[in-house]
């Protein structure tokens, strides 16, 4: 999409602003009552004039393993990312079997030392990484496998969930910053070959006696999931908002929300969403950012806005403003001041950022 087309889109979004906001508020209040204000009163989002995209680290289309200055570093399928309070961006480097970190003051890249587990196994294909305040690394790797790496080198490897349970491929920090959340879907095949499902968001906690991960579950009422998804679904991503709402992505294409009162319902039904792989929100919960089919989009005032995405003409990983850049965004991380949106670009094998303000 060219700059002119993007400008036309922004103008059209402004025209429909009032009517769209009114319909969104009405629909949410039917399910949420007065608590809908946190979802419906969304801001207009970032200005298209500030959507500058640059490469933080990695050599576009040069896949491998190398530490050093950002422009000389190499990754091999960088996926999950997480920002630390001391100015680092942590990266789950999947095929390299590494956790990397980028010092954002100079974009230099280094590798985090991950000791082997008690059974001698080493980290393999990590795709999610979250850093706790005390320096503990929470890593998700392989199917249903979590590693918790303490600062003293202790590695906790909790048992996998039951055979009928699947963990969401995500670990999310609670807005309090004091703990993390994981998602889980349990499915049972009934005698008549129908499937019964249960879904939860759980605190990331390892029981020292049973070695089972997950506590204080929040139950997602699966009856709130619309058919045909209710019969067979996964929680592909989720995000605990600062407004008390937990946003949940079902089957990559539908966005649901769990209110603080326990109401679980689909939101933004009128929006055409595709292949959502990451979701983050501003602290005031007024703007939601999505990595969607390689594009970066936002939902603001109920309007689904394109910010950047794969360039239809140039497939060279170029930087630029908004639609001029060529990106394929997979995982997102919003800076504390909300001025910068970092993202992993799995197509080019790089870590990049979009300037929002």
C-alpha positions as CSV (number, residue, x, y, z in Angstrom):
1,X,0.0,0.0,0.0
2,X,1.4,3.4,-1.0
3,X,1.5,6.5,1.2
4,X,-1.4,8.1,-0.7
5,X,-3.6,5.0,-0.1
6,X,-2.7,5.1,3.6
7,X,-3.5,8.7,3.8
8,X,-6.9,8.0,2.3
9,X,-7.5,5.3,4.8
10,X,-6.7,7.6,7.7
11,X,-9.2,10.2,6.3
12,X,-11.9,7.6,5.9
13,X,-11.3,6.4,9.5
14,X,-11.8,9.9,10.7
15,X,-15.1,10.2,8.8
16,X,-16.5,7.0,10.4
17,X,-15.1,7.8,13.8
18,X,-18.3,9.0,15.5
19,X,-20.6,6.3,14.2
20,X,-18.1,3.5,14.7
21,X,-17.5,4.5,18.3
22,X,-21.2,4.7,19.0
23,X,-21.9,1.2,17.6
24,X,-18.9,-0.3,19.4
25,X,-20.0,1.3,22.7
26,X,-23.5,0.0,22.3
27,X,-22.4,-3.6,21.4
28,X,-20.0,-3.7,24.4
29,X,-22.5,-2.4,26.9
30,X,-24.9,-5.1,26.0
31,X,-22.4,-7.6,27.3
32,X,-20.3,-5.6,29.8
33,X,-22.7,-3.0,31.2
34,X,-21.0,0.2,32.4
35,X,-17.6,-1.6,32.5
36,X,-17.6,-1.3,28.7
37,X,-16.1,2.2,28.9
38,X,-12.6,0.9,29.2
39,X,-12.9,-0.9,25.9
40,X,-15.1,1.6,23.9
41,X,-13.4,4.9,24.7
42,X,-10.3,4.2,22.6
43,X,-8.0,6.9,21.4
44,X,-7.3,7.7,17.8
45,X,-3.9,5.9,17.9
46,X,-0.6,7.0,16.5
47,X,-0.2,9.6,13.8
48,X,0.9,8.1,10.4
49,X,3.5,10.8,10.2
50,X,5.5,9.2,13.0
51,X,5.4,5.6,11.9
52,X,9.1,5.4,11.1
53,X,10.5,1.8,11.0
54,X,14.1,1.0,11.5
55,X,16.2,-2.2,12.1
56,X,17.5,-2.6,15.7
57,X,19.6,-5.7,15.2
58,X,20.3,-8.4,12.7
59,X,21.2,-8.6,9.0
60,X,18.2,-8.8,6.8
61,X,17.9,-12.2,5.1
62,X,21.3,-13.3,6.6
63,X,20.3,-16.1,9.0
64,X,22.9,-17.5,11.4
65,X,24.4,-16.8,14.8
66,X,26.7,-13.9,15.6
67,X,26.9,-11.5,18.6
68,X,28.2,-8.0,18.3
69,X,27.0,-4.6,17.0
70,X,23.4,-4.7,15.9
71,X,24.2,-4.3,12.2
72,X,26.6,-7.3,12.4
73,X,24.6,-9.6,14.6
74,X,22.7,-12.5,13.2
75,X,19.6,-14.5,14.4
76,X,18.0,-17.6,13.1
77,X,14.2,-17.2,13.5
78,X,14.0,-14.6,16.3
79,X,10.5,-14.8,17.7
80,X,9.4,-13.9,21.3
81,X,10.7,-10.6,22.6
82,X,10.5,-8.9,26.0
83,X,11.7,-5.5,27.3
84,X,13.5,-5.2,30.6
85,X,13.4,-2.3,32.9
86,X,17.2,-1.8,32.6
87,X,17.2,-1.1,28.9
88,X,17.5,-4.5,27.3
89,X,15.4,-6.3,24.8
90,X,15.4,-10.1,25.2
91,X,14.9,-12.3,22.2
92,X,14.0,-16.0,21.9
93,X,16.2,-17.1,19.0
94,X,14.4,-20.3,18.0
95,X,16.6,-22.2,15.7
96,X,19.8,-21.1,17.4
97,X,18.5,-22.6,20.7
98,X,19.5,-19.3,22.4
99,X,18.2,-16.5,24.4
100,X,19.8,-13.3,23.1
101,X,19.6,-9.7,24.5
102,X,20.0,-6.4,22.8
103,X,21.3,-3.4,24.8
104,X,19.1,-0.7,23.4
105,X,21.5,2.2,24.2
106,X,23.8,1.0,21.4
107,X,21.9,-2.0,19.8
108,X,24.7,-4.4,20.7
109,X,23.7,-8.1,20.9
110,X,24.9,-10.7,23.3
111,X,23.9,-14.2,24.3
112,X,22.4,-15.1,27.7
113,X,24.0,-18.1,29.4
114,X,21.4,-20.7,30.1
115,X,22.6,-23.6,32.2
116,X,21.4,-27.2,31.6
117,X,18.5,-28.6,33.5
118,X,19.0,-31.2,36.3
119,X,18.6,-34.0,33.9
120,X,21.3,-32.6,31.6
121,X,19.0,-31.4,28.9
122,X,19.6,-28.0,27.3
123,X,17.3,-25.4,26.0
124,X,15.9,-26.3,22.6
125,X,13.8,-24.1,20.2
126,X,12.8,-21.4,22.7
127,X,10.0,-19.2,21.3
128,X,8.8,-17.2,24.3
129,X,10.9,-15.3,26.9
130,X,9.8,-13.2,29.8
131,X,12.1,-11.5,32.4
132,X,10.9,-11.1,36.0
133,X,11.9,-8.2,38.1
134,X,14.4,-10.4,40.1
135,X,16.1,-11.4,36.9
136,X,14.4,-14.8,36.6
137,X,13.9,-15.9,33.0
138,X,10.6,-17.6,32.1
139,X,11.0,-19.5,28.8
140,X,8.6,-21.5,26.7
141,X,10.1,-24.1,24.4
142,X,8.8,-27.1,22.4
143,X,5.2,-28.3,22.9
144,X,4.0,-27.5,26.4
145,X,7.5,-27.1,27.9
146,X,8.4,-24.3,30.3
147,X,11.9,-23.5,31.7
148,X,12.3,-21.2,34.7
149,X,15.9,-20.0,35.0
150,X,16.8,-18.4,38.4
151,X,19.6,-15.9,38.8
152,X,21.6,-18.4,40.8
153,X,21.6,-20.9,37.9
154,X,18.8,-23.1,39.2
155,X,16.6,-24.4,36.4
156,X,13.0,-25.4,37.1
157,X,11.4,-27.7,34.5
158,X,7.8,-28.3,35.6
159,X,6.0,-31.3,34.3
160,X,4.0,-31.0,31.1
161,X,0.3,-30.7,31.7
162,X,-2.0,-33.6,31.2
163,X,-2.2,-35.3,27.8
164,X,-5.5,-33.7,27.0
165,X,-4.2,-30.2,27.9
166,X,-2.4,-27.7,25.7
167,X,-0.6,-24.6,26.9
168,X,-1.0,-21.4,25.0
169,X,2.3,-20.5,23.2
170,X,2.6,-17.4,25.3
171,X,3.7,-16.2,28.8
172,X,2.4,-12.7,29.7
173,X,3.4,-10.4,32.5
174,X,0.6,-9.2,34.9
175,X,0.2,-5.4,34.9
176,X,1.3,-5.4,38.5
177,X,4.7,-6.8,37.4
178,X,4.7,-9.3,40.3
179,X,3.8,-12.5,38.4
180,X,3.1,-14.0,35.0
181,X,0.1,-15.7,33.3
182,X,-0.1,-18.7,31.1
183,X,-3.1,-20.0,29.1
184,X,-4.4,-23.6,29.0
185,X,-7.1,-25.5,27.0
186,X,-8.2,-28.9,28.2
187,X,-10.1,-31.0,25.7
188,X,-11.9,-34.4,26.2
189,X,-13.3,-36.6,23.5
190,X,-16.7,-37.8,24.6
191,X,-18.2,-41.3,23.8
192,X,-20.3,-39.8,21.0
193,X,-17.1,-38.3,19.5
194,X,-17.9,-34.7,20.4
195,X,-15.3,-32.6,22.2
196,X,-15.8,-31.0,25.6
197,X,-13.4,-28.1,26.3
198,X,-12.3,-26.1,29.3
199,X,-10.1,-23.1,29.2
200,X,-8.1,-21.2,31.8
201,X,-5.7,-18.4,32.4
202,X,-3.4,-19.4,35.3
203,X,-0.6,-17.8,37.3
204,X,2.8,-19.1,36.4
205,X,3.7,-20.9,39.6
206,X,5.4,-24.2,40.0
207,X,4.1,-26.3,42.9
208,X,7.3,-27.5,44.8
209,X,5.6,-30.8,45.8
210,X,3.8,-31.9,42.6
211,X,6.1,-30.0,40.1
212,X,2.9,-28.9,38.2
213,X,2.8,-25.5,36.7
214,X,-0.1,-23.1,37.1
215,X,-2.2,-21.8,40.0
216,X,-5.2,-19.6,40.8
217,X,-6.9,-20.4,37.5
218,X,-9.4,-17.9,35.9
219,X,-11.9,-20.0,34.1
220,X,-12.9,-18.8,30.6
221,X,-16.6,-19.7,30.0
222,X,-16.3,-21.6,26.7
223,X,-20.0,-21.1,26.2
224,X,-19.0,-17.5,25.3
225,X,-17.0,-18.8,22.4
226,X,-19.0,-18.7,19.2
227,X,-19.5,-21.7,17.0
228,X,-17.9,-23.3,15.1
229,X,-14.8,-22.4,17.2
230,X,-16.3,-23.6,20.5
231,X,-16.0,-27.2,19.3
232,X,-12.3,-27.0,18.7
233,X,-10.2,-24.0,19.7
234,X,-6.8,-22.9,21.0
235,X,-5.7,-19.8,22.9
236,X,-3.0,-18.6,20.5
237,X,-2.2,-15.4,22.3
238,X,-3.5,-13.2,25.1
239,X,-2.7,-9.9,26.9
240,X,-3.6,-8.8,30.5
241,X,-4.6,-5.2,30.1
242,X,-4.0,-2.5,32.7
243,X,-7.8,-1.9,32.8
244,X,-8.4,-5.3,34.3
245,X,-9.4,-6.8,31.0
246,X,-7.6,-9.9,29.6
247,X,-7.7,-10.0,25.9
248,X,-7.7,-13.5,24.4
249,X,-7.0,-14.5,20.8
250,X,-9.0,-17.6,19.8
251,X,-7.8,-19.5,16.7
252,X,-5.8,-16.6,15.4
253,X,-8.8,-14.8,14.0
254,X,-11.2,-13.7,16.8
255,X,-10.6,-11.4,19.8
256,X,-12.3,-12.1,23.1
257,X,-12.1,-10.4,26.5
258,X,-12.4,-11.5,30.1
259,X,-13.6,-8.7,32.3
260,X,-12.5,-8.4,35.9
261,X,-16.1,-9.6,36.8
262,X,-15.5,-12.8,34.9
263,X,-17.5,-12.1,31.8
264,X,-16.0,-13.7,28.7
265,X,-17.2,-12.5,25.4
266,X,-16.2,-11.8,21.9
267,X,-15.4,-8.2,21.1
268,X,-15.0,-6.3,17.8
269,X,-17.2,-8.7,15.9
270,X,-17.5,-6.3,13.0
271,X,-13.7,-6.2,12.4
272,X,-12.1,-8.4,9.8
273,X,-9.2,-9.9,11.7
274,X,-6.7,-12.4,10.2
275,X,-3.9,-14.5,11.7
276,X,-3.3,-12.6,14.9
277,X,0.1,-13.7,16.4
278,X,0.6,-11.0,19.0
279,X,-1.4,-8.4,20.9
280,X,-0.3,-5.6,23.2
281,X,-2.2,-2.6,24.6
282,X,-1.4,0.9,25.8
283,X,-1.5,1.4,29.6
284,X,-4.8,3.3,29.4
285,X,-6.1,0.4,27.4
286,X,-7.3,2.9,24.7
287,X,-5.3,1.5,21.8
288,X,-4.6,-2.2,21.0
289,X,-1.7,-3.1,18.7
290,X,-1.8,-6.3,16.7
291,X,0.7,-8.3,14.6
292,X,-1.7,-9.6,12.0
293,X,-0.7,-11.6,8.9
294,X,2.7,-9.9,9.1
295,X,1.2,-6.5,9.3
296,X,1.1,-4.2,12.3
297,X,-2.4,-2.8,12.9
298,X,-4.1,-1.1,15.8
299,X,-7.7,-0.9,17.0
300,X,-8.5,2.6,18.1
301,X,-12.0,4.0,18.6
302,X,-13.3,0.7,17.3
303,X,-11.5,1.3,14.0
304,X,-9.1,-1.3,12.6
305,X,-6.2,0.6,11.2
306,X,-3.3,-0.5,9.1
307,X,0.1,0.9,10.2
308,X,2.7,-1.1,8.3
309,X,3.1,-4.5,6.6
310,X,4.7,-6.4,3.8
311,X,5.4,-4.1,1.0
312,X,3.4,-5.3,-2.1
313,X,6.1,-4.1,-4.5
314,X,9.4,-4.4,-2.7
315,X,10.3,-7.6,-0.8
316,X,13.7,-6.5,0.5
317,X,13.1,-5.7,4.2
318,X,13.5,-2.0,3.6
319,X,13.0,0.5,6.4
320,X,10.8,3.6,5.9
321,X,7.6,5.2,7.1
322,X,4.5,3.1,7.5
323,X,3.4,1.4,4.3
324,X,6.7,2.3,2.6
325,X,8.6,-0.2,4.7
326,X,8.7,-3.9,4.0
327,X,8.1,-5.9,7.2
328,X,6.6,-9.1,8.5
329,X,5.8,-8.6,12.2
330,X,5.4,-11.7,14.4
331,X,5.7,-10.6,18.1
332,X,5.3,-7.2,19.6
333,X,6.7,-5.3,22.7
334,X,5.6,-1.8,23.6
335,X,8.1,0.5,25.3
336,X,7.4,1.8,28.8
337,X,6.9,5.3,27.5
338,X,4.7,3.9,24.7
339,X,6.8,5.8,22.1
340,X,8.2,2.7,20.4
341,X,6.8,-0.6,19.3
342,X,9.4,-3.3,18.9
343,X,8.8,-6.4,16.8
344,X,10.4,-9.5,15.6
345,X,10.5,-9.8,11.8
346,X,10.7,-13.5,11.0
347,X,10.9,-13.0,7.3
348,X,14.1,-10.9,7.4
349,X,15.5,-12.5,10.7
350,X,15.8,-9.2,12.4
351,X,14.5,-7.2,15.4
352,X,12.9,-3.9,14.3
353,X,11.0,-1.0,15.8
354,X,8.3,1.4,14.9
355,X,8.3,4.9,16.3
356,X,4.9,5.8,17.5
357,X,5.4,9.3,18.8
